[in-house]
Amino acid sequence: MKLNKDCVRDVLLYLEEHLGYDDRLDASSIKIEPYTYEEILYTISLLSEAGYIKTIPIRNLSAATSYFVVSILMPGHDLLDNIRDNTVWTKTKKTASKFTSVSLNILSSVASNVLSTMLLNPPTV
């Protein structure tokens, strides 16, 4: 399965909006259009594995793994802060699309550079 970078951004935005302090959010209850349940769960699994979010794995009777999402970790907040703005995200994706593959760390760095450039050179009104 391929990691969808738009899904990563949307999942982090969703978690930030719906996850309170000391909460446990059941990943199986997360619904974000246009993504499938499998895309969302896969994204959560990889974000957890990479240290962007903290999860607790849960197994149901069919042995399928799901998760309780406990928190967004600091690297997850950093990534989200870099890709939150729609203009920054659009420019970041455009820059990253020039390459076949870009990791989340590189994507965050590209977004940080795009954001820095925009902050240093604000549009004139």
Z-matrix of the N, CA and C atoms (Angstrom, degrees):
N
C 1 1.454
C 2 1.535 1 107.99
N 3 1.302 2 116.50 1 141.32
C 4 1.456 3 122.72 2 -178.10
C 5 1.530 4 110.31 3 -94.11
N 6 1.343 5 115.94 4 138.88
C 7 1.457 6 120.73 5 177.49
C 8 1.521 7 109.45 6 -77.03
N 9 1.318 8 116.07 7 124.37
C 10 1.457 9 122.87 8 -179.62
C 11 1.528 10 108.07 9 -94.67
N 12 1.340 11 116.37 10 112.77
C 13 1.471 12 120.98 11 -176.23
C 14 1.536 13 111.95 12 -64.44
N 15 1.338 14 117.28 13 -33.24
C 16 1.474 15 119.30 14 175.74
C 17 1.524 16 110.37 15 -64.82
N 18 1.323 17 116.47 16 -37.41
C 19 1.462 18 120.54 17 178.05
C 20 1.530 19 110.10 18 -66.30
N 21 1.325 20 117.46 19 -38.78
C 22 1.469 21 121.20 20 176.66
C 23 1.528 22 109.46 21 -56.49
N 24 1.318 23 116.07 22 -50.48
C 25 1.472 24 120.75 23 -179.33
C 26 1.526 25 110.56 24 -61.10
N 27 1.321 26 116.65 25 -46.79
C 28 1.466 27 120.05 26 -177.06
C 29 1.523 28 112.42 27 -67.31
N 30 1.327 29 117.48 28 -36.07
C 31 1.470 30 120.47 29 176.82
C 32 1.528 31 110.24 30 -65.78
N 33 1.324 32 117.25 31 -45.05
C 34 1.465 33 119.58 32 179.09
C 35 1.532 34 111.38 33 -62.82
N 36 1.324 35 116.90 34 -41.57
C 37 1.467 36 120.14 35 176.46
C 38 1.531 37 111.06 36 -62.13
N 39 1.333 38 116.63 37 -41.93
C 40 1.462 39 122.14 38 179.20
C 41 1.536 40 109.87 39 -62.20
N 42 1.329 41 115.85 40 -47.58
C 43 1.464 42 119.87 41 -178.31
C 44 1.519 43 111.12 42 -62.51
N 45 1.307 44 116.42 43 -41.59
C 46 1.462 45 120.18 44 178.94
C 47 1.535 46 110.83 45 -60.23
N 48 1.317 47 115.60 46 -39.32
C 49 1.472 48 121.38 47 -177.88
C 50 1.531 49 112.60 48 -75.28
N 51 1.329 50 117.66 49 -36.99
C 52 1.464 51 120.87 50 -169.60
C 53 1.527 52 115.78 51 -107.66
N 54 1.313 53 117.36 52 -8.75
C 55 1.462 54 119.94 53 -175.89
C 56 1.525 55 109.19 54 -102.09
N 57 1.325 56 116.08 55 117.27
C 58 1.461 57 120.38 56 178.73
C 59 1.516 58 110.59 57 -91.81
N 60 1.315 59 114.89 58 171.02
C 61 1.460 60 120.49 59 177.81
C 62 1.528 61 109.23 60 -63.42
N 63 1.313 62 116.15 61 132.72
C 64 1.467 63 123.44 62 178.24
C 65 1.537 64 112.42 63 64.01
N 66 1.331 65 116.35 64 26.80
C 67 1.461 66 122.34 65 176.30
C 68 1.518 67 110.65 66 -93.53
N 69 1.310 68 114.64 67 168.75
C 70 1.460 69 123.35 68 168.76
C 71 1.512 70 106.21 69 -134.11
N 72 1.301 71 116.04 70 114.85
C 73 1.449 72 121.28 71 -178.72
C 74 1.529 73 108.71 72 -102.54
N 75 1.330 74 116.62 73 120.03
C 76 1.457 75 121.46 74 179.73
C 77 1.531 76 109.05 75 -70.10
N 78 1.317 77 116.70 76 116.41
C 79 1.467 78 121.59 77 -177.16
C 80 1.522 79 111.91 78 -59.45
N 81 1.319 80 117.36 79 -30.41
C 82 1.465 81 120.16 80 -178.54
C 83 1.534 82 111.88 81 -69.08
N 84 1.331 83 117.40 82 -14.15
C 85 1.463 84 120.56 83 179.58
C 86 1.533 85 112.38 84 -92.33
N 87 1.324 86 117.28 85 -5.74
C 88 1.467 87 120.87 86 -177.21
C 89 1.526 88 109.80 87 -79.86
N 90 1.301 89 114.88 88 124.39
C 91 1.465 90 121.20 89 177.61
C 92 1.524 91 107.58 90 -128.16
N 93 1.323 92 115.56 91 119.44
C 94 1.462 93 121.92 92 179.57
C 95 1.522 94 107.23 93 -134.36
N 96 1.311 95 115.66 94 118.24
C 97 1.464 96 120.13 95 177.58
C 98 1.520 97 109.09 96 -72.95
N 99 1.278 98 120.12 97 140.25
C 100 1.453 99 132.26 98 7.61
C 101 1.528 100 112.95 99 -101.79
N 102 1.342 101 117.94 100 21.39
C 103 1.462 102 121.36 101 -170.51
C 104 1.525 103 112.22 102 -84.72
N 105 1.319 104 114.99 103 148.92
C 106 1.459 105 121.08 104 176.19
C 107 1.527 106 109.27 105 -80.52
N 108 1.298 107 114.91 106 163.98
C 109 1.467 108 121.80 107 175.33
C 110 1.526 109 109.76 108 -55.50
N 111 1.341 110 116.45 109 -43.74
C 112 1.459 111 121.55 110 -178.18
C 113 1.524 112 111.66 111 -64.40
N 114 1.342 113 117.68 112 -40.60
C 115 1.468 114 120.81 113 178.36
C 116 1.528 115 110.90 114 -62.97
N 117 1.318 116 116.31 115 -43.07
C 118 1.461 117 120.65 116 -179.07
C 119 1.520 118 110.31 117 -66.25
N 120 1.319 119 117.12 118 -46.15
C 121 1.461 120 120.61 119 -179.60
C 122 1.527 121 111.23 120 -64.43
N 123 1.327 122 117.07 121 -40.89
C 124 1.465 123 121.91 122 177.83
C 125 1.534 124 109.92 123 -62.22
N 126 1.311 125 117.33 124 -43.81
C 127 1.459 126 122.23 125 178.91
C 128 1.525 127 110.52 126 -62.17
N 129 1.319 128 116.86 127 -44.78
C 130 1.465 129 121.04 128 178.67
C 131 1.522 130 110.31 129 -62.52
N 132 1.311 131 116.64 130 -42.97
C 133 1.460 132 121.21 131 178.86
C 134 1.527 133 111.22 132 -58.76
N 135 1.332 134 116.90 133 -46.77
C 136 1.466 135 120.58 134 -178.38
C 137 1.528 136 112.36 135 -72.14
N 138 1.335 137 117.32 136 -37.03
C 139 1.460 138 119.47 137 176.06
C 140 1.528 139 110.79 138 -62.59
N 141 1.317 140 116.66 139 -36.74
C 142 1.457 141 121.42 140 176.88
C 143 1.528 142 110.74 141 -67.99
N 144 1.317 143 115.96 142 -47.99
C 145 1.462 144 121.48 143 -179.55
C 146 1.532 145 111.42 144 -59.30
N 147 1.329 146 117.24 145 -35.69
C 148 1.461 147 122.20 146 -177.87
C 149 1.529 148 113.41 147 -84.51
N 150 1.336 149 117.24 148 -4.03
C 151 1.459 150 120.25 149 177.44
C 152 1.514 151 115.02 150 84.07
N 153 1.334 152 117.36 151 21.95
C 154 1.460 153 121.25 152 177.34
C 155 1.529 154 111.58 153 -90.14
N 156 1.326 155 116.69 154 -29.92
C 157 1.460 156 121.69 155 177.88
C 158 1.524 157 108.93 156 -136.08
N 159 1.324 158 115.36 157 159.39
C 160 1.468 159 121.00 158 176.69
C 161 1.519 160 108.06 159 -106.75
N 162 1.334 161 116.47 160 128.04
C 163 1.457 162 121.13 161 -179.88
C 164 1.522 163 110.31 162 -130.96
N 165 1.323 164 114.10 163 162.68
C 166 1.462 165 122.06 164 170.75
C 167 1.526 166 106.19 165 -120.13
N 168 1.336 167 117.94 166 116.91
C 169 1.466 168 118.70 167 179.67
C 170 1.533 169 110.75 168 -68.28
N 171 1.321 170 115.95 169 142.65
C 172 1.462 171 121.36 170 174.77
C 173 1.524 172 107.82 171 -131.62
N 174 1.293 173 115.82 172 143.62
C 175 1.463 174 121.16 173 178.68
C 176 1.517 175 108.86 174 -116.16
N 177 1.326 176 114.99 175 137.51
C 178 1.456 177 118.63 176 175.44
C 179 1.525 178 109.25 177 -100.00
N 180 1.301 179 117.43 178 -176.69
C 181 1.464 180 120.75 179 -175.43
C 182 1.521 181 113.39 180 -63.82
N 183 1.320 182 117.86 181 -24.91
C 184 1.463 183 119.90 182 179.50
C 185 1.524 184 111.72 183 -85.00
N 186 1.337 185 116.97 184 4.90
C 187 1.460 186 124.36 185 178.60
C 188 1.523 187 112.95 186 71.53
N 189 1.312 188 117.54 187 8.26
C 190 1.465 189 119.92 188 174.81
C 191 1.525 190 108.15 189 -76.43
N 192 1.308 191 116.59 190 138.48
C 193 1.452 192 120.94 191 -178.80
C 194 1.524 193 110.01 192 -91.63
N 195 1.312 194 115.11 193 134.84
C 196 1.452 195 121.77 194 170.16
C 197 1.526 196 105.81 195 -127.80
N 198 1.313 197 116.94 196 -170.02
C 199 1.455 198 120.15 197 -175.87
C 200 1.511 199 111.08 198 -145.93
N 201 1.325 200 114.54 199 151.18
C 202 1.444 201 121.67 200 159.78
C 203 1.521 202 104.75 201 -97.52
N 204 1.312 203 117.20 202 126.60
C 205 1.459 204 120.26 203 175.22
C 206 1.520 205 106.67 204 -89.62
N 207 1.321 206 115.99 205 124.63
C 208 1.460 207 121.63 206 -174.84
C 209 1.524 208 111.24 207 -98.03
N 210 1.342 209 117.06 208 -41.12
C 211 1.463 210 118.91 209 -178.84
C 212 1.522 211 111.27 210 -165.12
N 213 1.318 212 114.05 211 161.68
C 214 1.465 213 120.94 212 168.44
C 215 1.523 214 104.92 213 -91.30
N 216 1.319 215 116.76 214 126.29
C 217 1.458 216 120.74 215 179.40
C 218 1.530 217 109.82 216 -83.96
N 219 1.316 218 117.15 217 168.13
C 220 1.464 219 121.15 218 -175.24
C 221 1.531 220 112.50 219 -55.77
N 222 1.335 221 120.72 220 -43.06
C 223 1.469 222 118.51 221 176.29
C 224 1.535 223 112.56 222 -60.39
N 225 1.327 224 117.04 223 -32.40
C 226 1.457 225 121.29 224 176.95
C 227 1.525 226 111.50 225 -68.45
N 228 1.331 227 116.22 226 -40.67
C 229 1.465 228 120.13 227 176.22
C 230 1.534 229 110.39 228 -64.79
N 231 1.325 230 116.36 229 -40.87
C 232 1.469 231 119.78 230 178.71
C 233 1.524 232 110.63 231 -62.04
N 234 1.335 233 116.42 232 -46.55
C 235 1.461 234 120.46 233 178.48
C 236 1.526 235 109.97 234 -59.93
N 237 1.317 236 116.63 235 -48.08
C 238 1.464 237 120.57 236 -178.34
C 239 1.528 238 111.44 237 -62.39
N 240 1.320 239 117.30 238 -41.28
C 241 1.463 240 119.64 239 178.67
C 242 1.525 241 111.38 240 -63.08
N 243 1.326 242 116.86 241 -32.08
C 244 1.463 243 120.50 242 178.63
C 245 1.529 244 112.87 243 -74.69
N 246 1.327 245 117.77 244 -28.51
C 247 1.476 246 120.12 245 -173.67
C 248 1.530 247 113.86 246 -115.04
N 249 1.314 248 117.65 247 5.43
C 250 1.473 249 121.92 248 -176.05
C 251 1.531 250 113.05 249 -64.16
N 252 1.329 251 117.03 250 -48.67
C 253 1.455 252 121.47 251 -175.81
C 254 1.531 253 110.78 252 -66.28
N 255 1.345 254 116.29 253 131.47
C 256 1.469 255 120.47 254 -176.92
C 257 1.524 256 112.86 255 -60.85
N 258 1.326 257 117.51 256 -39.70
C 259 1.462 258 120.40 257 179.85
C 260 1.525 259 110.60 258 -66.62
N 261 1.314 260 116.13 259 -44.01
C 262 1.472 261 120.53 260 177.42
C 263 1.529 262 109.76 261 -61.73
N 264 1.332 263 116.94 262 -43.74
C 265 1.461 264 121.23 263 -178.90
C 266 1.526 265 111.22 264 -62.61
N 267 1.317 266 116.35 265 -43.85
C 268 1.467 267 120.53 266 179.59
C 269 1.525 268 110.87 267 -61.99
N 270 1.327 269 116.98 268 -46.39
C 271 1.469 270 120.97 269 179.43
C 272 1.527 271 111.29 270 -66.73
N 273 1.310 272 116.83 271 -37.03
C 274 1.468 273 121.53 272 178.69
C 275 1.526 274 110.32 273 -63.95
N 276 1.330 275 116.30 274 -47.15
C 277 1.468 276 119.85 275 179.39
C 278 1.527 277 111.06 276 -63.41
N 279 1.318 278 117.01 277 -37.64
C 280 1.467 279 120.72 278 179.20
C 281 1.533 280 110.09 279 -63.70
N 282 1.323 281 116.50 280 -44.52
C 283 1.466 282 120.76 281 178.48
C 284 1.525 283 110.68 282 -64.62
N 285 1.330 284 116.67 283 -45.96
C 286 1.471 285 121.19 284 -177.36
C 287 1.518 286 112.04 285 -68.63
N 288 1.328 287 117.84 286 -25.94
C 289 1.472 288 120.66 287 -176.83
C 290 1.526 289 112.51 288 -69.33
N 291 1.314 290 117.03 289 -10.59
C 292 1.461 291 120.64 290 177.70
C 293 1.523 292 112.00 291 -72.87
N 294 1.338 293 115.81 292 -10.18
C 295 1.459 294 121.36 293 -177.68
C 296 1.524 295 110.10 294 -120.72
N 297 1.305 296 116.11 295 153.61
C 298 1.458 297 121.43 296 -178.42
C 299 1.521 298 111.66 297 -65.99
N 300 1.321 299 115.96 298 -39.22
C 301 1.454 300 120.26 299 -174.32
C 302 1.524 301 110.03 300 -145.07
N 303 1.325 302 116.06 301 136.27
C 304 1.462 303 122.04 302 178.21
C 305 1.524 304 107.85 303 -138.60
N 306 1.335 305 116.26 304 125.82
C 307 1.464 306 120.40 305 179.65
C 308 1.524 307 110.42 306 -72.41
N 309 1.333 308 116.02 307 166.52
C 310 1.461 309 120.32 308 177.76
C 311 1.531 310 110.87 309 -63.94
N 312 1.332 311 117.09 310 -35.93
C 313 1.462 312 119.76 311 178.40
C 314 1.524 313 111.24 312 -64.08
N 315 1.330 314 116.54 313 -43.70
C 316 1.463 315 120.62 314 178.21
C 317 1.526 316 109.70 315 -67.02
N 318 1.327 317 116.55 316 -42.59
C 319 1.463 318 120.85 317 178.69
C 320 1.529 319 110.33 318 -57.79
N 321 1.325 320 116.57 319 -42.25
C 322 1.460 321 121.10 320 178.18
C 323 1.528 322 110.56 321 -64.75
N 324 1.315 323 117.23 322 -39.62
C 325 1.472 324 121.17 323 178.21
C 326 1.525 325 111.19 324 -65.62
N 327 1.328 326 116.30 325 -43.06
C 328 1.460 327 120.37 326 177.90
C 329 1.525 328 109.30 327 -61.48
N 330 1.330 329 116.73 328 -45.76
C 331 1.470 330 120.66 329 179.13
C 332 1.523 331 110.62 330 -61.69
N 333 1.317 332 117.27 331 -39.65
C 334 1.457 333 121.34 332 178.03
C 335 1.527 334 110.79 333 -62.28
N 336 1.331 335 116.43 334 -41.56
C 337 1.468 336 120.44 335 177.83
C 338 1.523 337 111.39 336 -66.52
N 339 1.326 338 116.53 337 -42.25
C 340 1.473 339 120.72 338 177.65
C 341 1.525 340 109.46 339 -60.65
N 342 1.321 341 116.60 340 -46.87
C 343 1.463 342 121.52 341 -179.88
C 344 1.525 343 111.15 342 -62.83
N 345 1.327 344 117.31 343 -44.24
C 346 1.469 345 121.09 344 178.72
C 347 1.522 346 111.26 345 -59.99
N 348 1.328 347 116.15 346 -44.17
C 349 1.467 348 120.64 347 178.56
C 350 1.522 349 110.72 348 -61.25
N 351 1.319 350 116.24 349 -43.34
C 352 1.466 351 120.09 350 179.73
C 353 1.531 352 111.41 351 -65.51
N 354 1.326 353 117.25 352 -37.34
C 355 1.472 354 120.76 353 179.34
C 356 1.516 355 111.40 354 -70.23
N 357 1.327 356 116.91 355 -37.16
C 358 1.461 357 120.97 356 -179.62
C 359 1.513 358 113.30 357 -77.99
N 360 1.330 359 116.12 358 -24.17
C 361 1.455 360 121.92 359 -179.61
C 362 1.525 361 110.45 360 -128.05
N 363 1.342 362 116.43 361 66.41
C 364 1.475 363 118.23 362 -177.49
C 365 1.534 364 110.65 363 -64.62
N 366 1.323 365 116.01 364 149.15
C 367 1.460 366 118.77 365 178.16
C 368 1.529 367 110.09 366 -64.68
N 369 1.307 368 115.37 367 141.92
C 370 1.463 369 118.91 368 178.07
C 371 1.521 370 109.04 369 -86.21
N 372 1.304 371 115.21 370 142.76
C 373 1.453 372 120.66 371 -177.66
C 374 1.496 373 111.09 372 -98.95
